[in-house]
Amino acid sequence: MAIALTERAAKQIQTQLAKHGKGLGLRVGVKKVGCNGFAYTFDYADEVRAGDQLFESHNANVVVDAESLPFLDGSRVDFVKEGFKETFKFDNPNVESECGCGESFNLKAEAEKTIVKVSKSVTAEPPSTS
């Protein structure tokens, strides 16, 4: 599983971390929301937590938790300027469609099946050793 950054995205992450004064990279995730089902989340990553995956591209880091990774696998993240708006933009092969406002997305059926399988294995409790 992998996530790649464009040079523009990597430069933006480096710029934001410099302004923040600390941090290891950009934490990217997915949450259930919106009119189409899912939305991307962004935060500073100050550490790599248990279950996180760290990806490096163009000297910048992206950190993704285990539950979000199947949603993002194969994505390329760019940083774009559209009029007055500046944002990280995903080229995500798992997305079937996006809502008109651009805030949420819907998954392809095959990606959703894979995510359900991975989600069950991530959240399954370990067998008891007693």
Backbone as JSON Lines, residues from 0, in Angstrom:
{"i":0,"aa":"M","n":[0.85,-1.18,0.0],"ca":[0.0,0.0,0.0],"c":[0.89,1.24,0.0]}
{"i":1,"aa":"A","n":[0.46,2.26,-0.75],"ca":[1.31,3.44,-0.86],"c":[0.5,4.69,-1.17]}
{"i":2,"aa":"I","n":[1.09,5.82,-0.8],"ca":[0.56,7.14,-1.11],"c":[1.73,7.98,-1.61]}
{"i":3,"aa":"A","n":[1.53,8.73,-2.68],"ca":[2.59,9.56,-3.25],"c":[2.2,11.04,-3.19]}
{"i":4,"aa":"L","n":[3.21,11.88,-3.14],"ca":[3.02,13.34,-3.14],"c":[3.61,13.92,-4.41]}
{"i":5,"aa":"T","n":[2.99,14.97,-4.92],"ca":[3.64,15.74,-5.98],"c":[4.66,16.65,-5.3]}
{"i":6,"aa":"E","n":[5.54,17.25,-6.09],"ca":[6.51,18.19,-5.52],"c":[5.81,19.38,-4.88]}
{"i":7,"aa":"R","n":[4.73,19.86,-5.5],"ca":[3.97,20.99,-4.92],"c":[3.4,20.64,-3.55]}
{"i":8,"aa":"A","n":[2.84,19.44,-3.42],"ca":[2.28,19.01,-2.14],"c":[3.38,18.89,-1.09]}
{"i":9,"aa":"A","n":[4.51,18.32,-1.48],"ca":[5.63,18.16,-0.56],"c":[6.14,19.52,-0.08]}
{"i":10,"aa":"K","n":[6.26,20.47,-0.98],"ca":[6.71,21.82,-0.6],"c":[5.72,22.48,0.35]}
{"i":11,"aa":"Q","n":[4.42,22.29,0.1],"ca":[3.4,22.88,0.97],"c":[3.46,22.26,2.37]}
{"i":12,"aa":"I","n":[3.66,20.96,2.45],"ca":[3.8,20.3,3.76],"c":[5.01,20.86,4.49]}
{"i":13,"aa":"Q","n":[6.13,20.98,3.81],"ca":[7.34,21.53,4.44],"c":[7.11,22.96,4.91]}
{"i":14,"aa":"T","n":[6.43,23.78,4.11],"ca":[6.13,25.17,4.47],"c":[5.24,25.22,5.71]}
{"i":15,"aa":"Q","n":[4.18,24.4,5.73],"ca":[3.26,24.41,6.86],"c":[3.93,23.91,8.14]}
{"i":16,"aa":"L","n":[4.8,22.91,8.03],"ca":[5.52,22.41,9.21],"c":[6.46,23.48,9.74]}
{"i":17,"aa":"A","n":[7.11,24.23,8.86],"ca":[8.0,25.31,9.28],"c":[7.21,26.39,10.04]}
{"i":18,"aa":"K","n":[6.02,26.74,9.53],"ca":[5.16,27.71,10.21],"c":[4.67,27.18,11.56]}
{"i":19,"aa":"H","n":[4.36,25.9,11.6],"ca":[3.87,25.25,12.82],"c":[4.97,25.16,13.88]}
{"i":20,"aa":"G","n":[6.22,25.11,13.42],"ca":[7.35,25.08,14.33],"c":[7.74,23.7,14.82]}
{"i":21,"aa":"K","n":[6.99,22.7,14.45],"ca":[7.32,21.32,14.82],"c":[6.51,20.39,13.94]}
{"i":22,"aa":"G","n":[6.78,19.12,14.04],"ca":[5.99,18.13,13.31],"c":[6.84,17.28,12.4]}
{"i":23,"aa":"L","n":[6.3,16.11,12.16],"ca":[6.98,15.11,11.37],"c":[6.44,15.06,9.95]}
{"i":24,"aa":"G","n":[5.18,15.49,9.76],"ca":[4.58,15.45,8.43],"c":[3.11,15.8,8.49]}
{"i":25,"aa":"L","n":[2.42,15.45,7.42],"ca":[0.99,15.67,7.3],"c":[0.27,14.38,7.64]}
{"i":26,"aa":"R","n":[-0.68,14.45,8.58],"ca":[-1.52,13.28,8.89],"c":[-2.77,13.38,8.02]}
{"i":27,"aa":"V","n":[-3.01,12.34,7.23],"ca":[-4.15,12.29,6.34],"c":[-5.03,11.12,6.76]}
{"i":28,"aa":"G","n":[-6.34,11.34,6.76],"ca":[-7.27,10.28,7.12],"c":[-8.55,10.41,6.34]}
{"i":29,"aa":"V","n":[-9.5,9.55,6.69],"ca":[-10.82,9.55,6.08],"c":[-11.84,9.42,7.19]}
{"i":30,"aa":"K","n":[-12.92,10.19,7.08],"ca":[-14.02,10.05,8.04],"c":[-15.34,9.96,7.29]}
{"i":31,"aa":"K","n":[-16.31,9.33,7.92],"ca":[-17.64,9.18,7.34],"c":[-18.37,10.51,7.54]}
{"i":32,"aa":"V","n":[-18.85,11.1,6.42],"ca":[-19.47,12.41,6.49],"c":[-20.1,12.77,5.15]}
{"i":33,"aa":"G","n":[-20.86,13.84,5.13],"ca":[-21.29,14.46,3.88],"c":[-22.36,13.72,3.11]}
{"i":34,"aa":"C","n":[-22.68,14.31,1.96],"ca":[-23.76,13.76,1.14],"c":[-23.31,12.57,0.31]}
{"i":35,"aa":"N","n":[-22.04,12.27,0.28],"ca":[-21.57,11.14,-0.51],"c":[-20.88,10.07,0.32]}
{"i":36,"aa":"G","n":[-20.75,10.27,1.61],"ca":[-20.26,9.19,2.45],"c":[-18.95,9.39,3.18]}
{"i":37,"aa":"F","n":[-17.9,9.91,2.54],"ca":[-16.59,10.02,3.17],"c":[-15.94,11.36,2.83]}
{"i":38,"aa":"A","n":[-15.04,11.8,3.71],"ca":[-14.28,13.03,3.46],"c":[-12.86,12.83,3.97]}
{"i":39,"aa":"Y","n":[-11.93,13.55,3.37],"ca":[-10.54,13.51,3.79],"c":[-10.36,14.4,5.02]}
{"i":40,"aa":"T","n":[-9.45,13.99,5.9],"ca":[-9.09,14.8,7.05],"c":[-7.6,15.11,6.98]}
{"i":41,"aa":"F","n":[-7.21,16.27,7.52],"ca":[-5.82,16.7,7.51],"c":[-5.46,17.24,8.88]}
{"i":42,"aa":"D","n":[-4.25,16.94,9.34],"ca":[-3.75,17.47,10.6],"c":[-2.23,17.37,10.56]}
{"i":43,"aa":"Y","n":[-1.59,18.0,11.53],"ca":[-0.15,17.83,11.68],"c":[0.12,16.48,12.31]}
{"i":44,"aa":"A","n":[1.15,15.81,11.86],"ca":[1.58,14.56,12.48],"c":[2.83,14.87,13.3]}
{"i":45,"aa":"D","n":[2.7,14.78,14.61],"ca":[3.84,15.01,15.48],"c":[4.52,13.72,15.88]}
{"i":46,"aa":"E","n":[3.84,12.6,15.59],"ca":[4.39,11.29,15.92],"c":[3.77,10.23,15.02]}
{"i":47,"aa":"V","n":[4.41,9.08,14.98],"ca":[3.85,7.92,14.3],"c":[3.3,7.02,15.4]}
{"i":48,"aa":"R","n":[1.99,6.84,15.4],"ca":[1.32,6.03,16.42],"c":[1.29,4.56,16.01]}
{"i":49,"aa":"A","n":[0.97,3.71,16.97],"ca":[0.83,2.28,16.67],"c":[-0.2,2.1,15.55]}
{"i":50,"aa":"G","n":[0.13,1.34,14.54],"ca":[-0.76,1.08,13.43],"c":[-0.65,2.08,12.28]}
{"i":51,"aa":"D","n":[0.05,3.2,12.5],"ca":[0.23,4.2,11.44],"c":[1.22,3.72,10.4]}
{"i":52,"aa":"Q","n":[1.07,4.23,9.19],"ca":[2.04,4.01,8.12],"c":[2.63,5.37,7.76]}
{"i":53,"aa":"L","n":[3.93,5.4,7.56],"ca":[4.64,6.63,7.18],"c":[5.1,6.49,5.74]}
{"i":54,"aa":"F","n":[4.78,7.49,4.92],"ca":[5.2,7.52,3.52],"c":[6.02,8.77,3.3]}
{"i":55,"aa":"E","n":[7.13,8.64,2.58],"ca":[8.0,9.77,2.29],"c":[8.04,9.98,0.79]}
{"i":56,"aa":"S","n":[7.91,11.25,0.39],"ca":[7.96,11.58,-1.02],"c":[8.47,13.01,-1.15]}
{"i":57,"aa":"H","n":[9.49,13.23,-1.96],"ca":[10.07,14.56,-2.18],"c":[10.45,15.23,-0.86]}
{"i":58,"aa":"N","n":[11.04,14.47,0.05],"ca":[11.5,14.97,1.36],"c":[10.39,15.49,2.26]}
{"i":59,"aa":"A","n":[9.18,14.97,2.1],"ca":[8.07,15.3,3.0],"c":[7.38,13.99,3.39]}
{"i":60,"aa":"N","n":[6.79,13.99,4.58],"ca":[6.15,12.79,5.11],"c":[4.64,12.92,5.16]}
{"i":61,"aa":"V","n":[3.98,11.79,4.91],"ca":[2.54,11.65,5.09],"c":[2.35,10.48,6.04]}
{"i":62,"aa":"V","n":[1.51,10.67,7.07],"ca":[1.21,9.63,8.04],"c":[-0.26,9.28,7.91]}
{"i":63,"aa":"V","n":[-0.55,7.96,7.83],"ca":[-1.92,7.49,7.65],"c":[-2.18,6.38,8.66]}
{"i":64,"aa":"D","n":[-3.35,6.45,9.34],"ca":[-3.7,5.39,10.28],"c":[-4.17,4.15,9.53]}
{"i":65,"aa":"A","n":[-4.13,3.01,10.2],"ca":[-4.45,1.73,9.56],"c":[-5.87,1.67,9.02]}
{"i":66,"aa":"E","n":[-6.83,2.31,9.69],"ca":[-8.21,2.25,9.23],"c":[-8.43,3.09,7.96]}
{"i":67,"aa":"S","n":[-7.68,4.18,7.8],"ca":[-7.84,5.05,6.63],"c":[-7.06,4.57,5.42]}
{"i":68,"aa":"L","n":[-6.0,3.81,5.65],"ca":[-5.1,3.42,4.57],"c":[-5.78,2.73,3.39]}
{"i":69,"aa":"P","n":[-6.71,1.78,3.61],"ca":[-7.35,1.16,2.44],"c":[-8.14,2.15,1.58]}
{"i":70,"aa":"F","n":[-8.67,3.21,2.18],"ca":[-9.4,4.23,1.43],"c":[-8.45,5.04,0.54]}
{"i":71,"aa":"L","n":[-7.2,5.17,0.98],"ca":[-6.24,6.07,0.35],"c":[-5.19,5.35,-0.5]}
{"i":72,"aa":"D","n":[-5.15,4.04,-0.44],"ca":[-4.11,3.28,-1.12],"c":[-4.06,3.62,-2.61]}
{"i":73,"aa":"G","n":[-2.87,3.92,-3.09],"ca":[-2.68,4.23,-4.5],"c":[-2.91,5.69,-4.84]}
{"i":74,"aa":"S","n":[-3.24,6.5,-3.85],"ca":[-3.53,7.92,-4.1],"c":[-2.27,8.72,-4.37]}
{"i":75,"aa":"R","n":[-2.47,9.78,-5.13],"ca":[-1.43,10.79,-5.35],"c":[-2.02,12.1,-4.84]}
{"i":76,"aa":"V","n":[-1.27,12.77,-3.96],"ca":[-1.74,14.01,-3.35],"c":[-1.0,15.18,-3.99]}
{"i":77,"aa":"D","n":[-1.77,16.16,-4.45],"ca":[-1.22,17.37,-5.05],"c":[-1.67,18.56,-4.21]}
{"i":78,"aa":"F","n":[-1.04,19.7,-4.41],"ca":[-1.48,20.94,-3.78],"c":[-1.82,21.89,-4.91]}
{"i":79,"aa":"V","n":[-3.07,22.33,-4.96],"ca":[-3.54,23.14,-6.08],"c":[-4.12,24.46,-5.61]}
{"i":80,"aa":"K","n":[-4.04,25.44,-6.51],"ca":[-4.65,26.74,-6.28],"c":[-5.74,26.91,-7.33]}
{"i":81,"aa":"E","n":[-6.97,27.08,-6.87],"ca":[-8.12,27.26,-7.75],"c":[-8.77,28.58,-7.37]}
{"i":82,"aa":"G","n":[-8.47,29.64,-8.1],"ca":[-8.97,30.96,-7.74],"c":[-8.32,31.4,-6.43]}
{"i":83,"aa":"F","n":[-9.15,31.72,-5.44],"ca":[-8.64,32.12,-4.13],"c":[-8.42,30.94,-3.19]}
{"i":84,"aa":"K","n":[-8.82,29.76,-3.62],"ca":[-8.75,28.57,-2.77],"c":[-7.47,27.79,-3.03]}
{"i":85,"aa":"E","n":[-6.79,27.43,-1.95],"ca":[-5.62,26.56,-2.01],"c":[-5.95,25.31,-1.2]}
{"i":86,"aa":"T","n":[-5.67,24.15,-1.77],"ca":[-6.04,22.93,-1.07],"c":[-5.21,21.73,-1.54]}
{"i":87,"aa":"F","n":[-5.14,20.72,-0.68],"ca":[-4.59,19.44,-1.1],"c":[-5.67,18.73,-1.89]}
{"i":88,"aa":"K","n":[-5.28,18.14,-3.01],"ca":[-6.24,17.46,-3.88],"c":[-5.76,16.03,-4.1]}
{"i":89,"aa":"F","n":[-6.68,15.09,-3.98],"ca":[-6.37,13.67,-4.13],"c":[-6.72,13.17,-5.52]}
{"i":90,"aa":"D","n":[-5.81,12.4,-6.09],"ca":[-6.11,11.58,-7.26],"c":[-6.17,10.17,-6.68]}
{"i":91,"aa":"N","n":[-7.39,9.74,-6.32],"ca":[-7.58,8.51,-5.56],"c":[-8.27,7.47,-6.44]}
{"i":92,"aa":"P","n":[-7.58,6.36,-6.74],"ca":[-8.15,5.34,-7.62],"c":[-9.33,4.58,-6.99]}
{"i":93,"aa":"N","n":[-9.57,4.78,-5.7],"ca":[-10.65,4.07,-5.01],"c":[-11.98,4.83,-5.04]}
{"i":94,"aa":"V","n":[-11.97,6.06,-5.56],"ca":[-13.15,6.91,-5.55],"c":[-13.97,6.72,-6.82]}
{"i":95,"aa":"E","n":[-15.26,6.48,-6.63],"ca":[-16.2,6.33,-7.74],"c":[-16.71,7.7,-8.18]}
{"i":96,"aa":"S","n":[-17.1,8.54,-7.2],"ca":[-17.64,9.85,-7.52],"c":[-17.45,10.8,-6.34]}
{"i":97,"aa":"E","n":[-17.51,12.09,-6.65],"ca":[-17.43,13.12,-5.62],"c":[-18.72,13.91,-5.64]}
{"i":98,"aa":"C","n":[-19.08,14.46,-4.51],"ca":[-20.29,15.27,-4.46],"c":[-20.01,16.62,-5.12]}
{"i":99,"aa":"G","n":[-21.04,17.29,-5.53],"ca":[-20.91,18.56,-6.27],"c":[-20.12,19.62,-5.53]}
{"i":100,"aa":"C","n":[-20.21,19.62,-4.2],"ca":[-19.5,20.64,-3.42],"c":[-18.03,20.28,-3.25]}
{"i":101,"aa":"G","n":[-17.65,19.05,-3.6],"ca":[-16.25,18.63,-3.49],"c":[-15.8,18.27,-2.09]}
{"i":102,"aa":"E","n":[-16.72,18.24,-1.14],"ca":[-16.37,17.95,0.25],"c":[-16.37,16.46,0.58]}
{"i":103,"aa":"S","n":[-17.08,15.66,-0.19],"ca":[-17.16,14.25,0.14],"c":[-17.06,13.39,-1.12]}
{"i":104,"aa":"F","n":[-16.87,12.09,-0.9],"ca":[-16.71,11.17,-2.03],"c":[-17.35,9.83,-1.72]}
{"i":105,"aa":"N","n":[-17.56,9.06,-2.78],"ca":[-18.14,7.74,-2.71],"c":[-17.1,6.75,-3.24]}
{"i":106,"aa":"L","n":[-17.04,5.58,-2.64],"ca":[-16.06,4.57,-3.05],"c":[-16.57,3.68,-4.16]}
{"i":107,"aa":"K","n":[-15.64,3.16,-4.96],"ca":[-15.95,2.12,-5.93],"c":[-16.37,0.88,-5.16]}
{"i":108,"aa":"A","n":[-17.25,0.08,-5.7],"ca":[-17.77,-1.11,-5.02],"c":[-16.64,-2.06,-4.62]}
{"i":109,"aa":"E","n":[-15.69,-2.29,-5.51],"ca":[-14.6,-3.24,-5.19],"c":[-13.71,-2.7,-4.08]}
{"i":110,"aa":"A","n":[-13.51,-1.39,-4.03],"ca":[-12.71,-0.78,-2.95],"c":[-13.44,-0.92,-1.62]}
{"i":111,"aa":"E","n":[-14.75,-0.72,-1.64],"ca":[-15.54,-0.83,-0.42],"c":[-15.49,-2.24,0.15]}
{"i":112,"aa":"K","n":[-15.55,-3.26,-0.73],"ca":[-15.45,-4.66,-0.28],"c":[-14.11,-4.91,0.39]}
{"i":113,"aa":"T","n":[-13.03,-4.42,-0.22],"ca":[-11.69,-4.59,0.33],"c":[-11.58,-3.91,1.69]}
{"i":114,"aa":"I","n":[-12.15,-2.71,1.79],"ca":[-12.07,-1.95,3.03],"c":[-12.83,-2.66,4.14]}
{"i":115,"aa":"V","n":[-13.96,-3.25,3.85],"ca":[-14.71,-3.98,4.86],"c":[-13.87,-5.14,5.39]}
{"i":116,"aa":"K","n":[-13.21,-5.88,4.49],"ca":[-12.36,-6.99,4.91],"c":[-11.2,-6.51,5.77]}
{"i":117,"aa":"V","n":[-10.52,-5.45,5.34],"ca":[-9.38,-4.92,6.09],"c":[-9.84,-4.37,7.43]}
{"i":118,"aa":"S","n":[-10.96,-3.66,7.43],"ca":[-11.49,-3.07,8.65],"c":[-11.79,-4.13,9.69]}
{"i":119,"aa":"K","n":[-12.36,-5.24,9.25],"ca":[-12.66,-6.33,10.18],"c":[-11.38,-6.9,10.78]}
{"i":120,"aa":"S","n":[-10.33,-7.03,9.99],"ca":[-9.08,-7.58,10.51],"c":[-8.36,-6.58,11.41]}
{"i":121,"aa":"V","n":[-8.51,-5.28,11.16],"ca":[-7.87,-4.25,12.0],"c":[-8.57,-4.16,13.34]}
{"i":122,"aa":"T","n":[-9.91,-4.27,13.35],"ca":[-10.66,-4.09,14.58],"c":[-10.91,-5.39,15.33]}
{"i":123,"aa":"A","n":[-10.55,-6.52,14.74],"ca":[-10.76,-7.8,15.42],"c":[-9.89,-7.86,16.68]}
{"i":124,"aa":"E","n":[-10.48,-8.4,17.73],"ca":[-9.74,-8.52,18.99],"c":[-8.81,-9.73,18.89]}
{"i":125,"aa":"P","n":[-7.63,-9.59,19.48],"ca":[-6.71,-10.75,19.47],"c":[-7.28,-11.89,20.28]}
{"i":126,"aa":"P","n":[-6.92,-13.1,19.93],"ca":[-7.43,-14.25,20.68],"c":[-6.96,-14.21,22.13]}
{"i":127,"aa":"S","n":[-7.79,-14.71,23.0],"ca":[-7.47,-14.74,24.42],"c":[-6.38,-15.76,24.67]}
{"i":128,"aa":"T","n":[-5.46,-15.42,25.58],"ca":[-4.36,-16.34,25.91],"c":[-4.54,-16.95,27.28]}
{"i":129,"aa":"S","n":[-5.74,-16.84,27.85],"ca":[-5.94,-17.38,29.19],"c":[-6.38,-18.81,29.2]}
